[in-house]
Amino acid sequence: MAKTLSIAAKSYPHTAFLGDPGFSVGGYGIELAAADPIYKAFAPMVRELRYDVSELAIATFLQAHEAGAPIALLPVVLSGDFHHHSLTRWPGSAEISPSDLAGKRVAVRAYSQTTGLWVRGILHEEFGVDAKDVTWVTTEEPHVASYVEPPNVERTTGRVLDVLERGDAVAAVLGPPALDGAQGPLVPIIPNWREAEEAWGARHGTVPINHMLTVRRDFLEAEPGTVSALYQAFGAQIEARKAAEAAPGPRVRALRFGVTEELVAGLQTAIDYALQQNVIRTPVTAAELLDDFTRHLGEPA
């Protein structure tokens, strides 16, 4: 019987090669998980190790790492974006400034959603609004079962867009898929957000990371050559996509392969924001997050 490698990854231009019937790695064929949207694969990965390899949100990985889940991070960024524009209000609703969100209710799919991590970091860094001073109205639980949410997190029903439309929150944090699929023009709350995003990127030396590639630690330890070949295959596709763009936007600029200064800056900023917000509670470094990769595949962090 042919060996198969179970992989959960969204269908991006740089992951399309996984569905090629002729693609195999280390003698393994590829079995793609049916997870749409991709975040539905995250809880099975961190709770059950359901897949050999999985795309994973960086906030989820930080929590899984803190909880001791045997999952290794590979330095492959599959998605990312700036997120000043991800903080929105409903069209026709009362105007509100970012600095006025303290004491208010803001909707987000989950407190540990990565887009929310970045938006809360921006609110604290640029507008002096601390995460603990906002009531976060959520529609889903954390992917990591052992994570205990802060007391200012509430659960409600429906989609985040529903929460916003019915006025249960003055603002909402929406990731790229929700923003792209929203009916009608949601109104960004942060003024001059395009300029603010580029200024944030220049200051931090990175574009925010949303999803990276992870692998079960036992598979990495048993099959480092197979994981290395798969890692290189992802890298070739990412580099080709970036090279094909004459003037890449932030979603393409966010894609990364290898332990670069931009990757480390993105990881460290995510860690700093996560600690500020009690998304994680134990300090960690980017090098520690990449330790499994460095030990088994040899590229220093």
N, C-alpha and C positions, 0 to 999 in steps of 0.2 A: 504494500500500500504506500502510495506517495506521501511524503511528509508535507504538512501544511503549516504555515505561519499565520496565526490569526492577528489581523491588524484592524484597528478602529481609527479611521481618519476621514475627515471631510473631503469631498471631491473639489479640490482646487486645481488650477492649471498645473501646479507643481507637485500634485499627488496623483495625477491622472495615470501615471505610469504603473501604479499599483494594480489597476484594472486591466492591464494589457495581458491577454491570455498567454503570451509568450514569456512574461516576466517571472523569473524565479530567483532565489538568492540562497546560496549555500546548500543547494539541493532541496530547498523548501519551495513549494508552491504557495500562493497567497490566497488566503480566505478573508475577504473583506467583511467586516461587521456591518450589519444593517442598523445604523444608528443615525436617525434624522429627527431633529437636529443633533449635531455631534455631541452636544453636552450630555445627551442621554447615555453616552458611553462612559462618562466620567465616574459615576457612582459604582457601576459594575467593576470598573478597573480598580479603583482604590479600595473597595470593600471586598471584592471576590477574586481579584487578579484574573478577570475573565479573559483578557486578551494577552497575547505575547507582547504586542507593541500597541501603544495607544497615543493618539493626540490627547493632550491634557491641558486644561487651563492652568496658568502659573499659580494663581491663588489656591486652586485645588491641590496642586503639587506641593506647595509650601505647607498646607495643612496635613497632607498625607505624610510628608517627610517628618513633620513634628510628631505625628501619631505613630511613627515607626513602620509605615507600610513598606514592604520590600520592593520598591519601584525605583529604577534608576532614571535620571534625567540625561537626555542627550542634547548637545548644543545645536539644536535645529529648531528655529522659530518658524512655525507654520502659519501664524497669523498675528497681526498686531495693528495698531493704529493710534493716532492721537485721540484724546477723549474729551477735550474741552467741549466739543459739539454734542457729546453724548448726554449732557445734562439739559433736559428740555422741559417745556411746559405745553399745555394744551392750547391750540389756537383759540384766541378770544378770551383766554383766562387772564386774571390780573397779572400785570407785570410784577416781577420780583427780581431783586438783584442777588447774586450769589452770597454776598455778605449778610443778607437778611434771612438765610435759610436756618440759622440757629433757632431752635424752638419750633421748627416746622416739621411737616411730614413729607418725606421723599420716598417714592416707590423705587424698588429695584428687585429684579427677579429673585436673587438670594443675596444675603449679606456677604457671602463669600464669592459672589460672581466677580470675575476679574475686572470687568469694565467698572463696576462699582468701586473696587479697590483703587483704580486710577483716578476716578472722579473725586472720591473722598480725599485722596492725597493732594489733588489740585486745590480743592476747597480749603484744606488746611494750609497749604504752602502759599497760596496766592491771595486768599481772602480771609484767612484767620478763623475759619469755621472748623471746629473740632468735630470729629465723627460722633463723639459721645453726646453732643449737644443737638443732634438731629434724631428724630424718630424715623427709623428705616422700616418702611412697610414692604414686606416681602411676600412672594407667592410660592416660594419653594424652600425646602430645607437644604442644609449643606450636603455636599456629596460625601464628605468625610463624616461618618456617623457619630464619632466620638466628640466632634467639635461642639462646644457650648457657646451659643451666640450671646453677645452682650445684652444687658437688660433693656436697652433702647431699640430692640429689634422686635417687630410684630409680624404675625403671619395673617394673610387675608386670602380671599378667593379670586379667581379670574386671572387674566393676563395683566401685565404691568400697564399696558395701554388702557385696559378697562379701568384700572385703579385711577389712572390719570384722568380719563374722560369723565368718570363719575364724581370727581372732586375729592376723593379720599386722600389725595396728596397734592401738594402745590407744584411738585416737580417730579420728574422720573429720570432714572438712569437707564438708558437703552443701548445695548450693544449693537454692532453693525447689522446683524440679520434683522433685528426688530426695527431699527431705524430705516433700513432699506425697504422693509415691507409695510411700513406704517402708511395708513390712508390719510392723506392730507399733510400739509407742511407743519410738523411740530416746530416749536420755536426754541432755538437755543437760548439758554439763560445767560451764559457767559458772553459778555460783549466782545466784539472784534475777535471771535474765537479762532479764526484762521491765523491771524498774527500771533495770538497768544499761544497757539499750539507750536508754531515754529520757534517762538522764543523759549518755550519749555524744552523743546528738543535741543536747541543750542546750549541751554543751561545744563542739561543732564547728559548730553552727548549720546542720545539714543532716541528711538521711537518706542513707545510702550509695547511690551510683549503681552499678547493675550494667550496664545496656545503654543506649546512646545511638544516635542516628541519624547515619549518615555517608553521604557522596556521593563518587563519583569526582571528583577535582579537575578533570580536563579537562571533565567535563560541567558542573560548577559554573561554570567559566570561560566555556564556550560558551553556556550556557543559564541565566544567573542569574535571569531572570524565571520560568522554569519551576520552578527549585529554590525560589525565594521563595514561589511559589504552593503548592507541596507542603509547605513548611515551615509556612506559615500554616494549611493544612488539618490537619496534625498538631496544631498548637497549639490550634485550635478544638476538636478532639476531646478533647485532654487537659484543657483548661479546663472543658469541659462535664462530663467525668467527675468532676473534683474538686468542681465546684459541686453535683453531684448527691448527694454524700456528706455527710450531716449530721455524722457523727463519723468521718472517714476514718482508716483504719489506716495503718501505715507504708508499705505497698506503694502505696497511693494518694497519700499525702503525698510519696512519692519522685518522682512524676511531675512533670516540669518543662518549661516552655517559655519560651525567651528567656534572655538573659544576666542572671540574677538573682544576688543575694548568696548564696543557697542553692546555686545551681548552681556558682558560682565556688568556694565553700567546699568543696563535694563534690569538684570536680576537683582543687583544691589538696591536699586531704587524701589523695586517691588517689595523687597524684604523690609526696607525702612518704612514704607507706607503700611505694610501689613502689621508691623510691630506697633506703630502709632495707633492703629485702628483695632487692635486686639483680634485681627484675623489670625495671627499666630501670636504666641506669648513667649517663645523661646528664641533668643538671638541666634542667628546663623549667618554664614557668609556664602557668597556666590561660589567660592572654591569648595566649600563643604557640600553644596548642592550638586556639584559636578564631580565629586570625589569618585563615585563608582565608574563614571566614564573615564576619568583620568587614569585610574588604576588598571582598568581592563583594556582600554584602547589607546592609552599612552600619550594623549595630547594634554599638555599642562594647562590648568586653569589660571 
